[in-house]
Amino acid sequence: MASTITPARWVEIKKDFPTLARTFNGKPLVYLDSAATAQKPQAVTDAVVAYYTKHTANVHRAVYELSAEATERFEGAREKLRKFINAKSTKEVIWTKGATEAINLVRYSVGLNLKPGDKVLSTLMEHHSNFVPWQQLARRGVEVDYVKVTPDGLLDLADYEAKLTPNTKLVAVTQQSNVLGTINDIRAISDKAHAVGAQVMVDGAQSTPHMQVDVQAMDCDWFAVSGHKMLGPTGIGILYGKERILEQMEPFHYGGDMIKEVKILNTRWNDLPNKFEAGTQPIAEAIGLGAAVDYLNGIGMGNVRKHEQDLTAYAMDKLGKDASLTIYGPRDLSIRGGVVSFTMKKVHRWSTTCTRRTSWTTTRTRATSARWRSPTSRRGRTTRCAATASSSSCSSTGSSG
């Protein structure tokens, strides 16, 4: 698919991000840490400020006009997220603090019903947010196993099938690796999991900002989204879950607004999605995330994906010419996102600060990132970057990971 956005338009898009107008050491900022958090376009900031300066009120709890305005914007943002990931209903879109909390919500509720002998299958490709929560279930006698990764950075599907048993109750997998950039075939993974009666939890933190996401086409049971990685505010995200499954799950938090009826001895939970949204929600942040969705839709996710593929190809071509670098992950850009991980020979782990100040050719997108780890240390030191500005030879300002 060809991008419908011209190079000149991409330059104009950069101007929508106020932070990118800053200079450091006399040079224009080239932001290289979008894998950790994305910069925010002015439209997102404006939406948050508008709530605080014009529409501040709680939602769902009053009928006066100001509250109605806040509720309309809050629920309007939920509908935008529903369309963005193609969920069937807003009942399937739960506000959370981010992808980490979304995954932990599932881990808590599903974990209540797991018993010794049951199995959870994750992968060695996961972010800690989709690894550590499941790991802890082993303390209760639940078997936790991990799918291997092939030398070229792909999930070992033969290993996946071998480890998928009738005792497997849940499969936890990322749609796009935050280290290797690998894009997994979630539909194929879901089909095999469902065939043995297992449910599928997908970490979509790295994929949702950079490609068209369709939870119905993937047929996953849950999908976690991080707001701050997709141009939205911090402290906001969503959990998508199939309605019939969410109806059966126990709430994660208890309090106001998640209840329908309270008596001395028992309580009835509210309808979806409120059942999982106890207390006052991050209203401004949700509205800001809705504005981020509007912004991304204005560019077009097909354009975002094509532009990222072009830039990733550029980065891998340039980095591949340096014999001291080893690049990890798939070479096929149709199954790779904008993360480029590599190791550099003869770089000591305490040389990171020096390395950051060394001019190197980078790429030109919001999503493309680079990681390097010292081969001289067992753990090493990692710097991860994600470019958001136009191409240049620049001083890296990535953060240590």
BADREN-954751 format. One record per residue (C-alpha): residue in three letters; x, y, z. Coordinates in steps of 0.001 Angstrom, whole numbers, plus 500000, padded with zeros to 6 digits. Layout:
BEGIN
rovo_east_north_up
ALA_X_Y_Z
...
***
This chain:
BEGIN
rovo_east_north_up
MET_500000_500000_500000
ALA_501372_503401_499002
SER_501193_506267_501485
THR_498793_509062_500562
ILE_500855_511560_502542
THR_503649_513475_500834
PRO_507080_514062_502414
ALA_506184_517729_502758
ARG_503069_516794_504712
TRP_505117_514652_507115
VAL_507229_517733_507827
GLU_504030_519665_508623
ILE_502825_516856_510879
LYS_505996_517200_512931
LYS_504955_520775_513739
ASP_501871_519437_515544
PHE_504186_518258_518351
PRO_505390_521274_520386
THR_508203_519418_522158
LEU_509858_518635_518820
ALA_510447_522355_518289
ARG_512975_522371_521144
THR_516742_522378_520667
PHE_519454_520674_522720
ASN_523121_521618_522529
GLY_522229_523919_519672
LYS_520662_521166_517600
PRO_517005_520382_516834
LEU_515571_517646_519017
VAL_515272_514241_517408
TYR_513209_512278_519928
LEU_514328_508668_520156
ASP_512260_507174_522954
SER_508759_506598_521573
ALA_509026_502927_522511
ALA_508779_504215_526100
THR_506262_507013_525505
ALA_505138_509046_522514
GLN_505188_512810_522229
LYS_501773_514469_522286
PRO_500259_516540_519479
GLN_498784_519883_520482
ALA_495281_518578_519780
VAL_495584_516090_522668
THR_496793_518732_525106
ASP_493988_521055_523999
ALA_491363_518368_524658
VAL_492678_517768_528184
VAL_492867_521491_528948
ALA_489343_522015_527597
TYR_487969_519500_530090
TYR_489705_521199_533001
THR_488815_524745_531919
LYS_485314_524294_530446
HIS_483761_520936_531291
THR_485053_519866_534720
ALA_482494_517657_536437
ASN_482145_514039_537414
VAL_480546_511626_534987
HIS_477506_509332_535271
ARG_476453_510832_538606
ALA_474382_513916_537866
VAL_471965_515406_535338
TYR_473084_519041_535375
GLU_474491_520388_532118
LEU_478170_520486_533064
SER_478116_516844_534143
ALA_476222_515914_531004
GLU_478932_517589_528905
ALA_481692_515721_530735
THR_479847_512407_530426
GLU_479227_512949_526724
ARG_482919_513575_526070
PHE_484031_510718_528308
GLU_481714_508169_526710
GLY_482392_509659_523290
ALA_486069_508794_523771
ARG_485108_505222_524620
GLU_483182_504961_521363
LYS_486199_506290_519454
LEU_488376_503551_520992
ARG_485728_500944_520180
LYS_485811_501890_516520
PHE_489604_502177_516501
ILE_490092_498539_517528
ASN_486806_497309_515981
ALA_485172_495994_519142
LYS_481527_495012_518808
SER_480257_497182_521656
THR_481383_499856_524102
LYS_480509_497292_526774
GLU_483742_495583_525703
VAL_485936_498667_526275
ILE_487113_499089_529873
TRP_489102_502135_530973
THR_492319_501287_532838
LYS_495469_503129_533869
GLY_497263_501520_530939
ALA_498139_498201_529358
THR_499870_496983_532524
GLU_496747_497401_534638
ALA_494612_495871_531879
ILE_496725_492704_531896
ASN_496755_492580_535688
LEU_492965_492901_535730
VAL_492712_489756_533614
ARG_495369_487983_535644
TYR_493502_488734_538897
SER_490041_487772_537711
VAL_491046_484701_535702
GLY_493545_483685_538360
LEU_490735_483333_540899
ASN_489517_480272_539004
LEU_492852_478645_538189
LYS_493906_475635_540234
PRO_496986_473402_540503
GLY_497412_471467_537276
ASP_495986_474249_535114
LYS_498420_475790_532660
VAL_499179_479315_531446
LEU_501298_479618_528315
SER_503189_482826_527603
THR_506249_483514_525421
LEU_509885_484560_525808
MET_509069_487573_523630
GLU_506893_489346_526192
HIS_507229_492695_527889
HIS_507457_492283_531667
SER_503849_493475_531926
ASN_502706_490338_530119
PHE_505276_488054_531724
VAL_505607_488745_535447
PRO_501855_488654_536288
TRP_501538_485122_534892
GLN_504827_484028_536404
GLN_503427_484701_539874
LEU_500659_482140_539372
ALA_503264_479382_539635
ARG_503371_480062_543385
ARG_499842_478662_543566
GLY_500655_475472_541699
VAL_499578_476700_538264
GLU_501939_475488_535538
VAL_503433_478449_533674
ASP_505395_477755_530495
TYR_506888_479881_527733
VAL_507051_479551_523970
LYS_510581_479833_522576
VAL_511778_482398_520048
THR_513620_481321_516897
PRO_517070_482737_516022
ASP_515457_485079_513479
GLY_513172_486590_516109
LEU_509925_484736_515418
LEU_507760_482760_517784
ASP_508541_479073_517476
LEU_505088_477889_516433
ALA_506107_474227_516595
ASP_507078_474784_520223
TYR_503768_476612_520764
GLU_501740_473700_519456
ALA_503764_471196_521481
LYS_503185_473122_524711
LEU_499514_473812_524074
THR_497626_471098_525956
PRO_494033_470474_527121
ASN_495147_471791_530533
THR_496070_475172_529012
LYS_493562_477741_530243
LEU_495157_480931_528947
VAL_497691_482042_526341
ALA_499370_485437_526893
VAL_501133_486900_523855
THR_502182_490234_522403
GLN_500940_491362_519009
GLN_504199_493226_518418
SER_507408_492702_520377
ASN_508802_495783_522081
VAL_512352_494435_521611
LEU_512424_492537_518311
GLY_509646_494352_516485
THR_508146_490982_515535
ILE_504463_491106_514591
ASN_502740_487888_515565
ASP_499862_486224_513734
ILE_497331_486536_516535
ARG_494492_484911_514620
ALA_496523_481742_514092
ILE_497547_481733_517747
SER_493933_482299_518851
ASP_492557_479527_516640
LYS_494963_476956_518064
ALA_494340_478117_521640
HIS_490569_478005_521275
ALA_490817_474506_519808
VAL_491995_473224_523214
GLY_489629_475449_525189
ALA_492154_478139_526142
GLN_491539_481890_526133
VAL_493924_484469_524663
MET_495272_487651_526284
VAL_497034_489956_523803
ASP_499375_492803_524709
GLY_498689_495491_522112
ALA_500757_498281_523647
GLN_503287_498408_520794
SER_500990_497495_517912
THR_497951_499731_518392
PRO_499772_503044_517724
HIS_501384_501812_514511
MET_498961_499642_512556
GLN_495293_498926_512025
VAL_494038_496748_514884
ASP_490952_494550_514552
VAL_490164_492555_517677
GLN_487298_490725_515984
ALA_489509_489555_513130
MET_492133_488394_515641
ASP_489440_486624_517687
CYS_491398_487278_520887
ASP_489529_487221_524180
TRP_491274_490236_525720
PHE_493420_493006_524255
ALA_495386_495601_526236
VAL_496033_499119_524924
SER_498424_501757_526281
GLY_497252_505347_525798
HIS_500549_507166_526271
LYS_502254_505122_523550
MET_499618_506174_520995
LEU_499956_509957_521478
GLY_497536_510067_524406
PRO_498064_511188_528018
THR_499785_509049_530613
GLY_497699_507113_533107
ILE_495094_505882_530627
GLY_494543_502771_528550
ILE_491877_500213_527833
LEU_491140_496570_528230
TYR_489084_495061_525452
GLY_487296_491869_526388
LYS_484606_489800_524736
GLU_481328_490721_526355
ARG_480325_487189_527341
ILE_483689_486673_529056
LEU_483632_490012_530884
GLU_480160_489177_532183
GLN_481571_486067_533867
MET_484642_487760_535380
GLU_484922_489140_538906
PRO_485709_492859_539283
PHE_489272_493965_539904
HIS_488437_497022_542047
TYR_485465_497706_544299
GLY_483740_501009_545107
GLY_481395_503581_543688
ASP_479935_503408_540178
MET_480738_499712_539712
ILE_477737_498709_541808
LYS_474053_498453_540910
GLU_472636_497601_544312
VAL_474251_497448_547750
LYS_472766_495693_550787
ILE_474245_494841_554154
LEU_475176_491300_553174
ASN_475610_491429_549404
THR_476125_493655_546384
ARG_475098_493411_542760
TRP_477635_494618_540201
ASN_476818_497264_537651
ASP_476419_496513_533964
LEU_479385_496519_531611
PRO_481621_498423_531235
ASN_481012_500150_534599
LYS_481417_496851_536447
PHE_485193_497197_536079
GLU_485427_500973_536582
ALA_485281_501640_540315
GLY_485497_505215_541540
THR_486052_508392_539591
GLN_487792_507522_536353
PRO_490655_509439_534656
ILE_488146_511598_532792
ALA_490523_514159_531292
GLU_492932_511436_530229
ALA_490179_509428_528544
ILE_489047_512508_526631
GLY_492668_513166_525672
LEU_493029_509603_524394
GLY_489905_510113_522311
ALA_491589_513161_520773
ALA_494688_511037_520046
VAL_492482_508564_518169
ASP_491034_511441_516143
TYR_494554_512598_515333
LEU_495743_509162_514213
ASN_492601_508644_512153
GLY_493264_511991_510500
ILE_496621_510704_509281
GLY_495289_507226_508534
MET_496682_504078_510099
GLY_497545_502707_506672
ASN_499731_505763_506106
VAL_501320_505383_509533
ARG_502149_501737_508831
LYS_503571_502381_505334
HIS_505666_505300_506513
GLU_507027_503225_509371
GLN_507933_500359_507046
ASP_509850_502739_504781
LEU_511749_504190_507707
THR_512488_500819_509243
ALA_513901_499647_505914
TYR_516081_502764_505841
ALA_517327_502167_509388
MET_518096_498495_508832
ASP_519903_499257_505577
LYS_522141_501869_507213
LEU_522778_499854_510375
GLY_523408_496706_508347
LYS_526426_498330_506727
ASP_528233_498552_510074
ALA_530096_495288_510617
SER_530303_495930_514367
LEU_526507_495685_514716
THR_524302_492603_514951
ILE_520631_493327_514210
TYR_517938_491161_515778
GLY_514445_490297_514670
PRO_512838_489418_511340
ARG_514047_491010_508114
ASP_510618_490719_506491
LEU_509033_494152_507046
SER_505529_492756_506595
ILE_505929_491045_509978
ARG_508102_493644_511654
GLY_507280_496908_513365
GLY_509507_499939_513844
VAL_511744_498558_516598
VAL_515325_497801_515584
SER_517393_496023_518231
PHE_521096_495478_517835
THR_524281_494783_519761
MET_527477_496703_519147
LYS_530879_495074_519579
LYS_533397_496524_522013
VAL_531003_498907_523722
HIS_531341_498682_527483
ARG_528145_498986_529470
TRP_529408_502149_531197
SER_530098_503788_527834
THR_526424_504538_527270
THR_526696_508235_528139
CYS_529585_508634_525724
THR_527753_506725_523050
ARG_524708_508932_523402
ARG_526759_511940_522464
THR_528216_510320_519399
SER_526652_511381_516119
TRP_524989_508480_514291
THR_522551_508182_511463
THR_519047_507482_512645
THR_515657_507182_511001
ARG_512667_509404_510665
THR_509550_508124_512319
ARG_507692_508268_515552
ALA_508032_504535_515957
THR_511454_503341_514845
SER_513681_502475_517786
ALA_517123_501140_518530
ARG_518462_499173_521453
TRP_521996_498210_522234
ARG_523353_495974_524984
SER_526940_495526_526004
PRO_528328_492049_525223
THR_530879_492545_528003
SER_528336_492300_530798
ARG_525958_489492_531648
ARG_523030_491886_531911
GLY_524632_494721_530017
ARG_523173_498156_529649
THR_520487_498932_527136
THR_519573_502148_525431
ARG_516290_502221_523566
CYS_515351_505002_521218
ALA_512473_505814_518929
ALA_512753_508542_516338
THR_509924_510982_515863
ALA_511414_513665_513706
SER_512865_514074_510246
SER_515964_512102_509278
SER_519308_513511_510273
SER_522662_512675_511681
CYS_521983_513502_515289
SER_523061_513127_518851
SER_521069_510308_520388
THR_519021_511312_523411
GLY_517592_507895_524199
SER_517130_506762_527795
SER_518741_503890_529588
GLY_516500_500857_529958
***
